[in-house]
């Protein structure tokens, strides 16, 4: 497969002549289980495509997905299937070793084995480039394969990978005239030779025949074989788009096109259609709060509703936040201003804050949590916040000030008054005082594409926490939702729950601080806890850490003098 003007963008024109083009979604969002993740990447800016048996894999500006030929539907791929989190910069299927190779912008390389249908069966990470001190440029600019070996070109080196054996065999550098360094723009391979094209257009080639040392610059020579870099596959007749990034044509004549505006296109059904899964319509923008809603602001505004992103005229919430006393708070430069009735007061590093202000949130107790470039501070508010300002204090976690020396870019308060804090090094969840760390997430233990958090928005109705990093948006359905006004009815889900599924049991419809007990039919209490806002969650673990056995379980919820009961089943 040869790339079609990989990464090139010509004039912004899109036309179809003699073809009917349909945009058809092949699956939709659905509400996710509690304590699970989902991604909100853009899949319409498709960058590359690779066919692997019964699957067609495609990567986009910040997403990765596959189309199943049998099921005729697409689904996102990634962290949940064992791949690492991150942004993919190239993919290549090596038939000789039956491996799908993915290269990431940070230098990570994965060798993916697949089952007979082409679905992901195993993943091996090669971290040589990612961890290299010699190769500072980590972006893979092209991938080629020949005779069971795969060649990945960075700007100044080529990594030779043995995909079946699973290791980087060697590294090719300085193959310009006289052993000079050359900046590589593209790479190609055929059965006999390996070709490198510099950014200036000069081509160097070396023989791949047995016994030839391609590490020695003397075995590289100038080449006039420009044809090897020409596109061997063109789009179907009548299709024109200046956003085409990759084209592949099957022996059956079916086309697969990675288009930068319309996603993965194919005429597999007899007419050209889009097979990209739903996601954020744009990759560039900011995640914002809009009252009770979650908003993504790009060239247009998109609201998260009905478990999907929809165009909306909704505007983001004002940067000015009002507390329960009527005080208005806003960031001014590197300081935090509070104002009331024409008067104001400025909090800064000179009067109590640990650093320059980057973010803030007002919690359910009226305290103002301030994120700075040197950790977190809390300002108690009052009706006299301007005339008699309180001195900020620093919460203590362990033996240190909370997140000291951390760049705190985002603070959000969930329905349980817990604090979700986004930093340059990941996402934290602390209890309402900041003294107890509940979770820490980064791109190693979550689908966050990188660990630099830019924005966090807590949606209290579902408990979903939306996180924007430098390269994408993900969300996590937490165990805290808005408290019910009164304990009238409870909802238990999933019910029944399957043993061994990993699903948690969730009880919704509770008041804040509702006492919840779960027992088996013999009266043994297997869970006792307090709700986070209007929700309580049981991980189905009993004493000793083992999973609760199948059976019927009783739920008792008490808030003041009100008691509500329910039951659920764990089935084998």
TAGI-V712378 format. One record per run of one state. SS is the DSSP state (H for helix, E for strand, - for the rest). FROM is the first residue (numbers start at 1). TO is the last residue. If there is no record, write none. Layout:
BEGIN
ss = <SS,SS>
from = <FROM,FROM>
to = <TO,TO>
END
This chain:
BEGIN
ss = <-,E,-,E,-,E,-,E,-,E,-,E,-,E,-,H,-,E,-,E,-,E,-,E,-,H,-,E,-,E,-,E,-,E,-,H,-,E,-,E,-,E,-,H,E,-,H,-,E,-,E,-,E,-,E,-,E,-,E,-,E,-,E,-,E,-,E,-,E,-,E,-,E,-,H,-,E,-,E,-,E,-,E,-,E,-,E,-,E,-,E,-,E,-,E,-,E,-,E,-,E,-,E,-,E,-,E,-,E,-,E,-,E,-,E,-,E,-,E,-,E,-,E,-,E,->
from = <1,14,17,22,24,37,40,46,53,55,61,64,69,73,77,79,82,88,95,99,105,109,115,120,127,128,132,142,147,149,154,157,163,167,174,177,180,184,190,193,199,203,208,217,220,223,226,230,239,242,244,250,255,260,263,267,273,275,286,291,293,298,301,306,308,312,321,323,328,333,335,341,343,348,349,352,357,363,367,373,375,381,393,394,396,398,400,402,408,414,419,424,426,431,437,442,453,460,464,470,473,478,481,482,491,494,497,499,505,509,515,521,525,531,532,534,535,539,541,542,547,548,551,560,562,572>
to = <13,16,21,23,36,39,45,52,54,60,63,68,72,76,78,81,87,94,98,104,108,114,119,126,127,131,141,146,148,153,156,162,166,173,176,179,183,189,192,198,202,207,216,219,222,225,229,238,241,243,249,254,259,262,266,272,274,285,290,292,297,300,305,307,311,320,322,327,332,334,340,342,347,348,351,356,362,366,372,374,380,392,393,395,397,399,401,407,413,418,423,425,430,436,441,452,459,463,469,472,477,480,481,490,493,496,498,504,508,514,520,524,530,531,533,534,538,540,541,546,547,550,559,561,571,572>
END
